[in-house]
């Protein structure tokens, strides 16, 4: 059974990388992708429930991701 993160990884890989990645590139990128997912879950579990509304927290994280995306497009990241 294919998991949710695996499906997201496959979608991300197809959208961002050429289909002819080497085996080692695929391994390294997948580890990085899953590491990012683990980091996000860790960050979410460290926020006290009463300190922030869930939608505010998700909005804050989305803003940070969008800023990173702009940095990538501009060659800063």
C-alpha angles and dihedrals in degrees: 000000000000115000129224094252091048090055091048090049092052091049092047093047093050092049098045111029137050116258092241098069113152117249091252093049090051091050093047094046093046091050089050092048093050090043089056091050090051090048091052092050090048091051092049093050092051094059111094109239094230094049098070140014112248093239090051091051093049090047090052091050092046090052091052091050092048091050090051090050090053089050090052092050090049093048095246095116 
